[in-house]
Amino acid sequence: MLSMAARLRDELHIVVTEYGNGIWEWEICRQGEPLPARMRDGPFKSQEVALAAGKIALREFLELLESEQESDA
């Protein structure tokens, strides 16, 4: 049986949005929709930097979730 973190790894992704004037923000989404507790950050000066930061945040979130589930087991 897959853990919640393993299932979410396949469902979560980063969406990068430009808000004008070269301001970019990332957000973690599930099936194209923001999470109920929104996880986002910005401003960033480029799409590439926002995407890279978002990928790091997503990886850290999943690692934290996995470590919490292991400690609960």
PQR file of N, CA, C, O and H, with PARSE charges and radii, in Angstrom:
ATOM      1  N   MET A   1       0.844  -1.191   0.000 -0.4000 1.5000
ATOM      2  CA  MET A   1       0.000   0.000   0.000 -0.0000 2.0000
ATOM      3  C   MET A   1       0.888   1.253   0.000  0.5500 1.7000
ATOM      4  O   MET A   1       1.850   1.348   0.762 -0.5500 1.4000
ATOM      5  N   LEU A   2       0.546   2.199  -0.862 -0.4000 1.5000
ATOM      6  CA  LEU A   2       1.314   3.437  -0.957 -0.0000 2.0000
ATOM      7  C   LEU A   2       0.968   4.383   0.184  0.5500 1.7000
ATOM      8  O   LEU A   2      -0.180   4.466   0.619 -0.5500 1.4000
ATOM      9  H   LEU A   2      -0.235   2.121  -1.481  0.4000 1.0000
ATOM     10  N   SER A   3       1.981   5.090   0.656 -0.4000 1.5000
ATOM     11  CA  SER A   3       1.736   6.106   1.674 -0.0000 2.0000
ATOM     12  C   SER A   3       1.060   7.317   1.030  0.5500 1.7000
ATOM     13  O   SER A   3       1.043   7.459  -0.193 -0.5500 1.4000
ATOM     14  H   SER A   3       2.914   5.023   0.303  0.4000 1.0000
ATOM     15  N   MET A   4       0.509   8.175   1.868 -0.4000 1.5000
ATOM     16  CA  MET A   4      -0.123   9.389   1.350 -0.0000 2.0000
ATOM     17  C   MET A   4       0.889  10.234   0.582  0.5500 1.7000
ATOM     18  O   MET A   4       0.570  10.780  -0.474 -0.5500 1.4000
ATOM     19  H   MET A   4       0.523   8.060   2.861  0.4000 1.0000
ATOM     20  N   ALA A   5       2.102  10.340   1.107 -0.4000 1.5000
ATOM     21  CA  ALA A   5       3.134  11.139   0.434 -0.0000 2.0000
ATOM     22  C   ALA A   5       3.431  10.566  -0.955  0.5500 1.7000
ATOM     23  O   ALA A   5       3.608  11.316  -1.914 -0.5500 1.4000
ATOM     24  H   ALA A   5       2.361   9.896   1.965  0.4000 1.0000
ATOM     25  N   ALA A   6       3.484   9.243  -1.056 -0.4000 1.5000
ATOM     26  CA  ALA A   6       3.759   8.617  -2.358 -0.0000 2.0000
ATOM     27  C   ALA A   6       2.623   8.877  -3.336  0.5500 1.7000
ATOM     28  O   ALA A   6       2.866   9.146  -4.512 -0.5500 1.4000
ATOM     29  H   ALA A   6       3.341   8.634  -0.276  0.4000 1.0000
ATOM     30  N   ARG A   7       1.386   8.800  -2.860 -0.4000 1.5000
ATOM     31  CA  ARG A   7       0.241   9.083  -3.745 -0.0000 2.0000
ATOM     32  C   ARG A   7       0.248  10.543  -4.180  0.5500 1.7000
ATOM     33  O   ARG A   7       0.026  10.852  -5.351 -0.5500 1.4000
ATOM     34  H   ARG A   7       1.188   8.583  -1.904  0.4000 1.0000
ATOM     35  N   LEU A   8       0.503  11.438  -3.230 -0.4000 1.5000
ATOM     36  CA  LEU A   8       0.494  12.866  -3.557 -0.0000 2.0000
ATOM     37  C   LEU A   8       1.621  13.245  -4.510  0.5500 1.7000
ATOM     38  O   LEU A   8       1.478  14.175  -5.304 -0.5500 1.4000
ATOM     39  H   LEU A   8       0.684  11.187  -2.279  0.4000 1.0000
ATOM     40  N   ARG A   9       2.730  12.536  -4.434 -0.4000 1.5000
ATOM     41  CA  ARG A   9       3.872  12.826  -5.318 -0.0000 2.0000
ATOM     42  C   ARG A   9       3.434  12.800  -6.787  0.5500 1.7000
ATOM     43  O   ARG A   9       3.938  13.571  -7.604 -0.5500 1.4000
ATOM     44  H   ARG A   9       2.846  11.780  -3.789  0.4000 1.0000
ATOM     45  N   ASP A  10       2.498  11.913  -7.113 -0.4000 1.5000
ATOM     46  CA  ASP A  10       2.007  11.811  -8.493 -0.0000 2.0000
ATOM     47  C   ASP A  10       0.884  12.799  -8.791  0.5500 1.7000
ATOM     48  O   ASP A  10       0.594  13.059  -9.959 -0.5500 1.4000
ATOM     49  H   ASP A  10       2.088  11.286  -6.449  0.4000 1.0000
ATOM     50  N   GLU A  11       0.248  13.353  -7.768 -0.4000 1.5000
ATOM     51  CA  GLU A  11      -0.903  14.226  -7.970 -0.0000 2.0000
ATOM     52  C   GLU A  11      -0.584  15.716  -7.873  0.5500 1.7000
ATOM     53  O   GLU A  11      -1.280  16.538  -8.467 -0.5500 1.4000
ATOM     54  H   GLU A  11       0.483  13.142  -6.819  0.4000 1.0000
ATOM     55  N   LEU A  12       0.451  16.062  -7.138 -0.4000 1.5000
ATOM     56  CA  LEU A  12       0.759  17.472  -6.925 -0.0000 2.0000
ATOM     57  C   LEU A  12       1.711  17.991  -7.986  0.5500 1.7000
ATOM     58  O   LEU A  12       2.562  17.257  -8.487 -0.5500 1.4000
ATOM     59  H   LEU A  12       1.016  15.393  -6.655  0.4000 1.0000
ATOM     60  N   HIS A  13       1.558  19.259  -8.323 -0.4000 1.5000
ATOM     61  CA  HIS A  13       2.433  19.893  -9.300 -0.0000 2.0000
ATOM     62  C   HIS A  13       2.516  21.393  -8.996  0.5500 1.7000
ATOM     63  O   HIS A  13       1.746  21.927  -8.198 -0.5500 1.4000
ATOM     64  H   HIS A  13       0.866  19.856  -7.916  0.4000 1.0000
ATOM     65  N   ILE A  14       3.447  22.038  -9.639 -0.4000 1.5000
ATOM     66  CA  ILE A  14       3.658  23.480  -9.455 -0.0000 2.0000
ATOM     67  C   ILE A  14       3.021  24.229 -10.612  0.5500 1.7000
ATOM     68  O   ILE A  14       3.190  23.864 -11.775 -0.5500 1.4000
ATOM     69  H   ILE A  14       4.072  21.604 -10.287  0.4000 1.0000
ATOM     70  N   VAL A  15       2.294  25.271 -10.280 -0.4000 1.5000
ATOM     71  CA  VAL A  15       1.751  26.191 -11.277 -0.0000 2.0000
ATOM     72  C   VAL A  15       2.430  27.534 -11.065  0.5500 1.7000
ATOM     73  O   VAL A  15       2.449  28.062  -9.954 -0.5500 1.4000
ATOM     74  H   VAL A  15       2.157  25.568  -9.335  0.4000 1.0000
ATOM     75  N   VAL A  16       2.984  28.079 -12.134 -0.4000 1.5000
ATOM     76  CA  VAL A  16       3.665  29.376 -12.080 -0.0000 2.0000
ATOM     77  C   VAL A  16       2.801  30.397 -12.819  0.5500 1.7000
ATOM     78  O   VAL A  16       2.341  30.153 -13.934 -0.5500 1.4000
ATOM     79  H   VAL A  16       2.969  27.650 -13.037  0.4000 1.0000
ATOM     80  N   THR A  17       2.593  31.541 -12.176 -0.4000 1.5000
ATOM     81  CA  THR A  17       1.722  32.574 -12.734 -0.0000 2.0000
ATOM     82  C   THR A  17       2.455  33.909 -12.759  0.5500 1.7000
ATOM     83  O   THR A  17       3.164  34.262 -11.817 -0.5500 1.4000
ATOM     84  H   THR A  17       2.967  31.739 -11.270  0.4000 1.0000
ATOM     85  N   GLU A  18       2.272  34.644 -13.851 -0.4000 1.5000
ATOM     86  CA  GLU A  18       2.828  36.001 -13.938 -0.0000 2.0000
ATOM     87  C   GLU A  18       1.740  36.989 -13.534  0.5500 1.7000
ATOM     88  O   GLU A  18       0.593  36.896 -13.972 -0.5500 1.4000
ATOM     89  H   GLU A  18       1.696  34.357 -14.617  0.4000 1.0000
ATOM     90  N   TYR A  19       2.132  37.933 -12.691 -0.4000 1.5000
ATOM     91  CA  TYR A  19       1.182  38.936 -12.212 -0.0000 2.0000
ATOM     92  C   TYR A  19       1.442  40.309 -12.809  0.5500 1.7000
ATOM     93  O   TYR A  19       0.932  41.309 -12.304 -0.5500 1.4000
ATOM     94  H   TYR A  19       3.063  38.009 -12.335  0.4000 1.0000
ATOM     95  N   GLY A  20       2.227  40.370 -13.874 -0.4000 1.5000
ATOM     96  CA  GLY A  20       2.524  41.626 -14.544 -0.0000 2.0000
ATOM     97  C   GLY A  20       3.842  42.209 -14.088  0.5500 1.7000
ATOM     98  O   GLY A  20       4.323  41.916 -12.993 -0.5500 1.4000
ATOM     99  H   GLY A  20       2.642  39.558 -14.284  0.4000 1.0000
ATOM    100  N   ASN A  21       4.416  43.030 -14.928 -0.4000 1.5000
ATOM    101  CA  ASN A  21       5.693  43.700 -14.632 -0.0000 2.0000
ATOM    102  C   ASN A  21       6.799  42.716 -14.278  0.5500 1.7000
ATOM    103  O   ASN A  21       7.683  43.040 -13.485 -0.5500 1.4000
ATOM    104  H   ASN A  21       4.026  43.269 -15.818  0.4000 1.0000
ATOM    105  N   GLY A  22       6.761  41.516 -14.858 -0.4000 1.5000
ATOM    106  CA  GLY A  22       7.816  40.539 -14.609 -0.0000 2.0000
ATOM    107  C   GLY A  22       7.785  39.933 -13.228  0.5500 1.7000
ATOM    108  O   GLY A  22       8.807  39.436 -12.754 -0.5500 1.4000
ATOM    109  H   GLY A  22       6.043  41.254 -15.503  0.4000 1.0000
ATOM    110  N   ILE A  23       6.646  39.959 -12.569 -0.4000 1.5000
ATOM    111  CA  ILE A  23       6.489  39.389 -11.237 -0.0000 2.0000
ATOM    112  C   ILE A  23       5.852  38.006 -11.379  0.5500 1.7000
ATOM    113  O   ILE A  23       4.775  37.868 -11.958 -0.5500 1.4000
ATOM    114  H   ILE A  23       5.816  40.362 -12.954  0.4000 1.0000
ATOM    115  N   TRP A  24       6.522  36.993 -10.849 -0.4000 1.5000
ATOM    116  CA  TRP A  24       6.074  35.613 -10.954 -0.0000 2.0000
ATOM    117  C   TRP A  24       5.849  35.016  -9.567  0.5500 1.7000
ATOM    118  O   TRP A  24       6.491  35.414  -8.595 -0.5500 1.4000
ATOM    119  H   TRP A  24       7.397  37.105 -10.378  0.4000 1.0000
ATOM    120  N   GLU A  25       4.931  34.060  -9.491 -0.4000 1.5000
ATOM    121  CA  GLU A  25       4.621  33.374  -8.238 -0.0000 2.0000
ATOM    122  C   GLU A  25       4.394  31.897  -8.541  0.5500 1.7000
ATOM    123  O   GLU A  25       3.875  31.556  -9.604 -0.5500 1.4000
ATOM    124  H   GLU A  25       4.410  33.737 -10.281  0.4000 1.0000
ATOM    125  N   TRP A  26       4.775  31.024  -7.622 -0.4000 1.5000
ATOM    126  CA  TRP A  26       4.466  29.606  -7.766 -0.0000 2.0000
ATOM    127  C   TRP A  26       3.390  29.225  -6.761  0.5500 1.7000
ATOM    128  O   TRP A  26       3.216  29.889  -5.740 -0.5500 1.4000
ATOM    129  H   TRP A  26       5.196  31.301  -6.759  0.4000 1.0000
ATOM    130  N   GLU A  27       2.666  28.141  -7.063 -0.4000 1.5000
ATOM    131  CA  GLU A  27       1.666  27.591  -6.155 -0.0000 2.0000
ATOM    132  C   GLU A  27       1.610  26.086  -6.353  0.5500 1.7000
ATOM    133  O   GLU A  27       1.679  25.600  -7.482 -0.5500 1.4000
ATOM    134  H   GLU A  27       2.807  27.601  -7.892  0.4000 1.0000
ATOM    135  N   ILE A  28       1.482  25.343  -5.248 -0.4000 1.5000
ATOM    136  CA  ILE A  28       1.320  23.898  -5.326 -0.0000 2.0000
ATOM    137  C   ILE A  28      -0.159  23.612  -5.567  0.5500 1.7000
ATOM    138  O   ILE A  28      -1.029  24.087  -4.837 -0.5500 1.4000
ATOM    139  H   ILE A  28       1.425  25.738  -4.331  0.4000 1.0000
ATOM    140  N   CYS A  29      -0.423  22.822  -6.612 -0.4000 1.5000
ATOM    141  CA  CYS A  29      -1.797  22.482  -6.978 -0.0000 2.0000
ATOM    142  C   CYS A  29      -1.957  20.971  -7.059  0.5500 1.7000
ATOM    143  O   CYS A  29      -0.991  20.224  -7.212 -0.5500 1.4000
ATOM    144  H   CYS A  29       0.284  22.437  -7.205  0.4000 1.0000
ATOM    145  N   ARG A  30      -3.209  20.551  -6.950 -0.4000 1.5000
ATOM    146  CA  ARG A  30      -3.561  19.139  -7.081 -0.0000 2.0000
ATOM    147  C   ARG A  30      -4.675  19.053  -8.111  0.5500 1.7000
ATOM    148  O   ARG A  30      -5.731  19.666  -7.952 -0.5500 1.4000
ATOM    149  H   ARG A  30      -3.994  21.158  -6.825  0.4000 1.0000
ATOM    150  N   GLN A  31      -4.434  18.297  -9.153 -0.4000 1.5000
ATOM    151  CA  GLN A  31      -5.388  18.147 -10.249 -0.0000 2.0000
ATOM    152  C   GLN A  31      -5.830  19.512 -10.785  0.5500 1.7000
ATOM    153  O   GLN A  31      -7.007  19.724 -11.080 -0.5500 1.4000
ATOM    154  H   GLN A  31      -3.576  17.799  -9.281  0.4000 1.0000
ATOM    155  N   GLY A  32      -4.881  20.420 -10.904 -0.4000 1.5000
ATOM    156  CA  GLY A  32      -5.135  21.735 -11.485 -0.0000 2.0000
ATOM    157  C   GLY A  32      -5.748  22.760 -10.556  0.5500 1.7000
ATOM    158  O   GLY A  32      -5.963  23.905 -10.952 -0.5500 1.4000
ATOM    159  H   GLY A  32      -3.926  20.248 -10.664  0.4000 1.0000
ATOM    160  N   GLU A  33      -6.034  22.363  -9.316 -0.4000 1.5000
ATOM    161  CA  GLU A  33      -6.669  23.272  -8.357 -0.0000 2.0000
ATOM    162  C   GLU A  33      -5.742  23.537  -7.180  0.5500 1.7000
ATOM    163  O   GLU A  33      -5.012  22.640  -6.758 -0.5500 1.4000
ATOM    164  H   GLU A  33      -5.859  21.433  -8.994  0.4000 1.0000
ATOM    165  N   PRO A  34      -5.757  24.757  -6.644 -0.5600 1.5000
ATOM    166  CA  PRO A  34      -4.952  25.038  -5.450  0.2800 2.0000
ATOM    167  C   PRO A  34      -5.381  24.137  -4.292  0.5500 1.7000
ATOM    168  O   PRO A  34      -6.538  23.726  -4.209 -0.5500 1.4000
ATOM    169  N   LEU A  35      -4.442  23.839  -3.408 -0.4000 1.5000
ATOM    170  CA  LEU A  35      -4.767  23.059  -2.217 -0.0000 2.0000
ATOM    171  C   LEU A  35      -5.696  23.860  -1.320  0.5500 1.7000
ATOM    172  O   LEU A  35      -5.682  25.090  -1.378 -0.5500 1.4000
ATOM    173  H   LEU A  35      -3.502  24.173  -3.476  0.4000 1.0000
ATOM    174  N   PRO A  36      -6.506  23.202  -0.489 -0.5600 1.5000
ATOM    175  CA  PRO A  36      -7.385  23.923   0.431  0.2800 2.0000
ATOM    176  C   PRO A  36      -6.606  24.905   1.323  0.5500 1.7000
ATOM    177  O   PRO A  36      -7.049  26.031   1.550 -0.5500 1.4000
ATOM    178  N   ALA A  37      -5.460  24.470   1.816 -0.4000 1.5000
ATOM    179  CA  ALA A  37      -4.552  25.375   2.528 -0.0000 2.0000
ATOM    180  C   ALA A  37      -3.509  25.785   1.492  0.5500 1.7000
ATOM    181  O   ALA A  37      -2.561  25.044   1.230 -0.5500 1.4000
ATOM    182  H   ALA A  37      -5.101  23.555   1.632  0.4000 1.0000
ATOM    183  N   ARG A  38      -3.683  26.945   0.917 -0.4000 1.5000
ATOM    184  CA  ARG A  38      -2.873  27.351  -0.239 -0.0000 2.0000
ATOM    185  C   ARG A  38      -1.403  27.452   0.130  0.5500 1.7000
ATOM    186  O   ARG A  38      -1.033  28.017   1.160 -0.5500 1.4000
ATOM    187  H   ARG A  38      -4.452  27.547   1.130  0.4000 1.0000
ATOM    188  N   MET A  39      -0.572  26.884  -0.745 -0.4000 1.5000
ATOM    189  CA  MET A  39       0.874  26.909  -0.567 -0.0000 2.0000
ATOM    190  C   MET A  39       1.456  27.605  -1.791  0.5500 1.7000
ATOM    191  O   MET A  39       1.469  27.052  -2.891 -0.5500 1.4000
ATOM    192  H   MET A  39      -0.872  26.425  -1.581  0.4000 1.0000
ATOM    193  N   ARG A  40       1.935  28.823  -1.580 -0.4000 1.5000
ATOM    194  CA  ARG A  40       2.481  29.600  -2.693 -0.0000 2.0000
ATOM    195  C   ARG A  40       3.520  30.583  -2.166  0.5500 1.7000
ATOM    196  O   ARG A  40       3.606  30.842  -0.965 -0.5500 1.4000
ATOM    197  H   ARG A  40       1.924  29.272  -0.687  0.4000 1.0000
ATOM    198  N   ASP A  41       4.308  31.122  -3.097 -0.4000 1.5000
ATOM    199  CA  ASP A  41       5.331  32.086  -2.715 -0.0000 2.0000
ATOM    200  C   ASP A  41       5.676  32.952  -3.922  0.5500 1.7000
ATOM    201  O   ASP A  41       5.471  32.563  -5.071 -0.5500 1.4000
ATOM    202  H   ASP A  41       4.238  30.912  -4.072  0.4000 1.0000
ATOM    203  N   GLY A  42       6.187  34.095  -3.637 -0.4000 1.5000
ATOM    204  CA  GLY A  42       6.618  35.048  -4.640 -0.0000 2.0000
ATOM    205  C   GLY A  42       6.794  36.386  -3.959  0.5500 1.7000
ATOM    206  O   GLY A  42       6.543  36.467  -2.757 -0.5500 1.4000
ATOM    207  H   GLY A  42       6.354  34.411  -2.703  0.4000 1.0000
ATOM    208  N   PRO A  43       7.188  37.390  -4.604 -0.5600 1.5000
ATOM    209  CA  PRO A  43       7.417  37.472  -6.050  0.2800 2.0000
ATOM    210  C   PRO A  43       8.813  36.987  -6.440  0.5500 1.7000
ATOM    211  O   PRO A  43       9.763  37.056  -5.660 -0.5500 1.4000
ATOM    212  N   PHE A  44       8.898  36.498  -7.663 -0.4000 1.5000
ATOM    213  CA  PHE A  44      10.163  36.120  -8.284 -0.0000 2.0000
ATOM    214  C   PHE A  44      10.301  36.920  -9.569  0.5500 1.7000
ATOM    215  O   PHE A  44       9.307  37.358 -10.148 -0.5500 1.4000
ATOM    216  H   PHE A  44       8.127  36.441  -8.297  0.4000 1.0000
ATOM    217  N   LYS A  45      11.546  37.109 -10.012 -0.4000 1.5000
ATOM    218  CA  LYS A  45      11.790  37.966 -11.172 -0.0000 2.0000
ATOM    219  C   LYS A  45      11.718  37.240 -12.503  0.5500 1.7000
ATOM    220  O   LYS A  45      11.771  37.875 -13.557 -0.5500 1.4000
ATOM    221  H   LYS A  45      12.353  36.754  -9.541  0.4000 1.0000
ATOM    222  N   SER A  46      11.595  35.900 -12.472 -0.4000 1.5000
ATOM    223  CA  SER A  46      11.454  35.173 -13.734 -0.0000 2.0000
ATOM    224  C   SER A  46      10.651  33.903 -13.509  0.5500 1.7000
ATOM    225  O   SER A  46      10.544  33.399 -12.391 -0.5500 1.4000
ATOM    226  H   SER A  46      11.552  35.384 -11.616  0.4000 1.0000
ATOM    227  N   GLN A  47      10.093  33.405 -14.591 -0.4000 1.5000
ATOM    228  CA  GLN A  47       9.322  32.169 -14.546 -0.0000 2.0000
ATOM    229  C   GLN A  47      10.213  31.007 -14.129  0.5500 1.7000
ATOM    230  O   GLN A  47       9.796  30.151 -13.348 -0.5500 1.4000
ATOM    231  H   GLN A  47      10.180  33.814 -15.499  0.4000 1.0000
ATOM    232  N   GLU A  48      11.434  30.973 -14.646 -0.4000 1.5000
ATOM    233  CA  GLU A  48      12.348  29.877 -14.353 -0.0000 2.0000
ATOM    234  C   GLU A  48      12.708  29.823 -12.871  0.5500 1.7000
ATOM    235  O   GLU A  48      12.754  28.746 -12.277 -0.5500 1.4000
ATOM    236  H   GLU A  48      11.773  31.668 -15.280  0.4000 1.0000
ATOM    237  N   VAL A  49      12.961  30.988 -12.278 -0.4000 1.5000
ATOM    238  CA  VAL A  49      13.319  31.035 -10.861 -0.0000 2.0000
ATOM    239  C   VAL A  49      12.119  30.636 -10.000  0.5500 1.7000
ATOM    240  O   VAL A  49      12.274  29.911  -9.018 -0.5500 1.4000
ATOM    241  H   VAL A  49      12.923  31.863 -12.760  0.4000 1.0000
ATOM    242  N   ALA A  50      10.934  31.104 -10.364 -0.4000 1.5000
ATOM    243  CA  ALA A  50       9.733  30.739  -9.617 -0.0000 2.0000
ATOM    244  C   ALA A  50       9.490  29.234  -9.688  0.5500 1.7000
ATOM    245  O   ALA A  50       9.163  28.613  -8.677 -0.5500 1.4000
ATOM    246  H   ALA A  50      10.809  31.693 -11.162  0.4000 1.0000
ATOM    247  N   LEU A  51       9.646  28.646 -10.865 -0.4000 1.5000
ATOM    248  CA  LEU A  51       9.439  27.215 -11.033 -0.0000 2.0000
ATOM    249  C   LEU A  51      10.458  26.423 -10.211  0.5500 1.7000
ATOM    250  O   LEU A  51      10.096  25.455  -9.542 -0.5500 1.4000
ATOM    251  H   LEU A  51       9.912  29.150 -11.687  0.4000 1.0000
ATOM    252  N   ALA A  52      11.712  26.825 -10.258 -0.4000 1.5000
ATOM    253  CA  ALA A  52      12.746  26.127  -9.485 -0.0000 2.0000
ATOM    254  C   ALA A  52      12.447  26.200  -7.992  0.5500 1.7000
ATOM    255  O   ALA A  52      12.579  25.199  -7.287 -0.5500 1.4000
ATOM    256  H   ALA A  52      12.006  27.611 -10.802  0.4000 1.0000
ATOM    257  N   ALA A  53      12.048  27.366  -7.504 -0.4000 1.5000
ATOM    258  CA  ALA A  53      11.722  27.530  -6.083 -0.0000 2.0000
ATOM    259  C   ALA A  53      10.505  26.692  -5.716  0.5500 1.7000
ATOM    260  O   ALA A  53      10.465  26.085  -4.647 -0.5500 1.4000
ATOM    261  H   ALA A  53      11.941  28.179  -8.076  0.4000 1.0000
ATOM    262  N   GLY A  54       9.527  26.660  -6.589 -0.4000 1.5000
ATOM    263  CA  GLY A  54       8.330  25.857  -6.339 -0.0000 2.0000
ATOM    264  C   GLY A  54       8.632  24.371  -6.278  0.5500 1.7000
ATOM    265  O   GLY A  54       8.085  23.661  -5.434 -0.5500 1.4000
ATOM    266  H   GLY A  54       9.559  27.153  -7.458  0.4000 1.0000
ATOM    267  N   LYS A  55       9.495  23.893  -7.162 -0.4000 1.5000
ATOM    268  CA  LYS A  55       9.869  22.479  -7.152 -0.0000 2.0000
ATOM    269  C   LYS A  55      10.584  22.109  -5.857  0.5500 1.7000
ATOM    270  O   LYS A  55      10.359  21.029  -5.310 -0.5500 1.4000
ATOM    271  H   LYS A  55       9.939  24.469  -7.848  0.4000 1.0000
ATOM    272  N   ILE A  56      11.438  22.991  -5.370 -0.4000 1.5000
ATOM    273  CA  ILE A  56      12.124  22.756  -4.095 -0.0000 2.0000
ATOM    274  C   ILE A  56      11.106  22.704  -2.959  0.5500 1.7000
ATOM    275  O   ILE A  56      11.170  21.818  -2.106 -0.5500 1.4000
ATOM    276  H   ILE A  56      11.621  23.868  -5.815  0.4000 1.0000
ATOM    277  N   ALA A  57      10.168  23.647  -2.946 -0.4000 1.5000
ATOM    278  CA  ALA A  57       9.148  23.685  -1.897 -0.0000 2.0000
ATOM    279  C   ALA A  57       8.284  22.430  -1.930  0.5500 1.7000
ATOM    280  O   ALA A  57       7.953  21.883  -0.878 -0.5500 1.4000
ATOM    281  H   ALA A  57      10.115  24.367  -3.639  0.4000 1.0000
ATOM    282  N   LEU A  58       7.920  21.973  -3.106 -0.4000 1.5000
ATOM    283  CA  LEU A  58       7.104  20.764  -3.236 -0.0000 2.0000
ATOM    284  C   LEU A  58       7.877  19.554  -2.723  0.5500 1.7000
ATOM    285  O   LEU A  58       7.325  18.737  -1.986 -0.5500 1.4000
ATOM    286  H   LEU A  58       8.189  22.417  -3.960  0.4000 1.0000
ATOM    287  N   ARG A  59       9.129  19.432  -3.099 -0.4000 1.5000
ATOM    288  CA  ARG A  59       9.951  18.315  -2.635 -0.0000 2.0000
ATOM    289  C   ARG A  59      10.070  18.334  -1.110  0.5500 1.7000
ATOM    290  O   ARG A  59       9.929  17.294  -0.467 -0.5500 1.4000
ATOM    291  H   ARG A  59       9.578  20.096  -3.698  0.4000 1.0000
ATOM    292  N   GLU A  60      10.328  19.514  -0.525 -0.4000 1.5000
ATOM    293  CA  GLU A  60      10.446  19.627   0.924 -0.0000 2.0000
ATOM    294  C   GLU A  60       9.127  19.296   1.621  0.5500 1.7000
ATOM    295  O   GLU A  60       9.126  18.656   2.672 -0.5500 1.4000
ATOM    296  H   GLU A  60      10.442  20.359  -1.048  0.4000 1.0000
ATOM    297  N   PHE A  61       8.009  19.726   1.044 -0.4000 1.5000
ATOM    298  CA  PHE A  61       6.698  19.429   1.604 -0.0000 2.0000
ATOM    299  C   PHE A  61       6.453  17.922   1.632  0.5500 1.7000
ATOM    300  O   PHE A  61       6.014  17.381   2.647 -0.5500 1.4000
ATOM    301  H   PHE A  61       8.009  20.246   0.189  0.4000 1.0000
ATOM    302  N   LEU A  62       6.732  17.251   0.528 -0.4000 1.5000
ATOM    303  CA  LEU A  62       6.513  15.809   0.453 -0.0000 2.0000
ATOM    304  C   LEU A  62       7.445  15.050   1.401  0.5500 1.7000
ATOM    305  O   LEU A  62       7.037  14.064   2.013 -0.5500 1.4000
ATOM    306  H   LEU A  62       7.088  17.690  -0.297  0.4000 1.0000
ATOM    307  N   GLU A  63       8.694  15.507   1.524 -0.4000 1.5000
ATOM    308  CA  GLU A  63       9.635  14.872   2.453 -0.0000 2.0000
ATOM    309  C   GLU A  63       9.165  15.036   3.896  0.5500 1.7000
ATOM    310  O   GLU A  63       9.250  14.095   4.685 -0.5500 1.4000
ATOM    311  H   GLU A  63       9.026  16.308   1.027  0.4000 1.0000
ATOM    312  N   LEU A  64       8.676  16.210   4.241 -0.4000 1.5000
ATOM    313  CA  LEU A  64       8.167  16.451   5.589 -0.0000 2.0000
ATOM    314  C   LEU A  64       6.943  15.583   5.865  0.5500 1.7000
ATOM    315  O   LEU A  64       6.830  14.986   6.936 -0.5500 1.4000
ATOM    316  H   LEU A  64       8.606  16.974   3.599  0.4000 1.0000
ATOM    317  N   LEU A  65       6.040  15.515   4.911 -0.4000 1.5000
ATOM    318  CA  LEU A  65       4.860  14.685   5.063 -0.0000 2.0000
ATOM    319  C   LEU A  65       5.237  13.224   5.271  0.5500 1.7000
ATOM    320  O   LEU A  65       4.675  12.544   6.130 -0.5500 1.4000
ATOM    321  H   LEU A  65       6.132  16.000   4.041  0.4000 1.0000
ATOM    322  N   GLU A  66       6.185  12.752   4.483 -0.4000 1.5000
ATOM    323  CA  GLU A  66       6.634  11.371   4.590 -0.0000 2.0000
ATOM    324  C   GLU A  66       7.286  11.099   5.947  0.5500 1.7000
ATOM    325  O   GLU A  66       7.028  10.061   6.557 -0.5500 1.4000
ATOM    326  H   GLU A  66       6.641  13.305   3.785  0.4000 1.0000
ATOM    327  N   SER A  67       8.121  12.012   6.420 -0.4000 1.5000
ATOM    328  CA  SER A  67       8.783  11.802   7.711 -0.0000 2.0000
ATOM    329  C   SER A  67       7.774  11.835   8.857  0.5500 1.7000
ATOM    330  O   SER A  67       7.938  11.107   9.836 -0.5500 1.4000
ATOM    331  H   SER A  67       8.331  12.855   5.924  0.4000 1.0000
ATOM    332  N   GLU A  68       6.744  12.655   8.755 -0.4000 1.5000
ATOM    333  CA  GLU A  68       5.714  12.683   9.785 -0.0000 2.0000
ATOM    334  C   GLU A  68       4.909  11.390   9.792  0.5500 1.7000
ATOM    335  O   GLU A  68       4.545  10.887  10.855 -0.5500 1.4000
ATOM    336  H   GLU A  68       6.611  13.246   7.959  0.4000 1.0000
ATOM    337  N   GLN A  69       4.634  10.856   8.614 -0.4000 1.5000
ATOM    338  CA  GLN A  69       3.889   9.594   8.546 -0.0000 2.0000
ATOM    339  C   GLN A  69       4.717   8.441   9.109  0.5500 1.7000
ATOM    340  O   GLN A  69       4.176   7.552   9.767 -0.5500 1.4000
ATOM    341  H   GLN A  69       4.930  11.264   7.750  0.4000 1.0000
ATOM    342  N   GLU A  70       6.021   8.451   8.853 -0.4000 1.5000
ATOM    343  CA  GLU A  70       6.899   7.403   9.386 -0.0000 2.0000
ATOM    344  C   GLU A  70       6.967   7.479  10.906  0.5500 1.7000
ATOM    345  O   GLU A  70       7.012   6.446  11.573 -0.5500 1.4000
ATOM    346  H   GLU A  70       6.460   9.173   8.318  0.4000 1.0000
ATOM    347  N   SER A  71       6.975   8.686  11.462 -0.4000 1.5000
ATOM    348  CA  SER A  71       7.048   8.823  12.926 -0.0000 2.0000
ATOM    349  C   SER A  71       5.737   8.436  13.581  0.5500 1.7000
ATOM    350  O   SER A  71       5.724   8.058  14.753 -0.5500 1.4000
ATOM    351  H   SER A  71       6.939   9.525  10.920  0.4000 1.0000
ATOM    352  N   ASP A  72       4.625   8.522  12.847 -0.4000 1.5000
ATOM    353  CA  ASP A  72       3.319   8.125  13.378 -0.0000 2.0000
ATOM    354  C   ASP A  72       3.130   6.608  13.329  0.5500 1.7000
ATOM    355  O   ASP A  72       2.292   6.057  14.044 -0.5500 1.4000
ATOM    356  H   ASP A  72       4.635   8.829  11.895  0.4000 1.0000
ATOM    357  N   ALA A  73       3.910   5.940  12.484 -0.4000 1.5000
ATOM    358  CA  ALA A  73       3.735   4.481  12.301 -0.0000 2.0000
ATOM    359  C   ALA A  73       4.277   3.693  13.467  0.5500 1.7000
ATOM    360  O   ALA A  73       4.207   2.464  13.468 -0.5500 1.4000
ATOM    361  H   ALA A  73       4.591   6.388  11.903  0.4000 1.0000
TER
END
